[in-house]
Amino acid sequence: MLEEKLKEVIRDIPDFPQPGIVFKDITPILKDQTLCKEVVFEFARRLEGLEIDVVAGIESRGFLFGMMLANHLNIPFVPIRKQGKLPYKTISESYKLEYGQATIEIHEDAFEEGQNILIHDDLLATGGTVVAASKLIEKLGGNIVGYSFVISLDFLQSHGRLTRFSDQVVSLVHYS
């Protein structure tokens, strides 16, 4: 089972990026091209039937499998980045973190109004970043058809924060 394979290679990094946090490191997955392909194929399988025009990946680990998935689906990939990192005209959305505030941006011409967007990130934790990304997509007139995550920290119960945008949430690994 893919979830078990992934749990075997995802490593816990205690007290990163700050004390009390256990960081789920997906970089060991990237050392295994066969496992990477399995991840992409499983996302595609679980998302089958959704009409997706664009995959939007959230900086920075959301770029990894988000780009691979977009290529597999033969559709465009759009980056959502931290403030000040995109070179063209952008729109932005600020949100609260456990330890402060952050702002993310997307190019104002990232996709056409009315297109169906899948938002991808490596991990669903509190949901703050992905909710901010969802608001950006809506500001540009995009239709959020779903979300994909490698990991979901289900004990944080953030899945419900996403359902107002879309009830299609795919996570390959769950931690209760």
Buried (B, 14 or more C-beta within 10 A) or exposed (E): EEEEBBBEBBEEEEEEEEEEBEBBBBEEBBEEEEBBEBBBEBBBEBBEEBEBBBBBBBBEBBBBBBBBBBEBBEBBBBBBBBEEEBEEEBBBBEBEEEEEEBEBBBBEEBBEEEBBBBBBBBBBBBBBBBBBBBBBBBEBEBBBBBBBBBBBBEEEEBBEBBEEBBEBBBBBBBBE
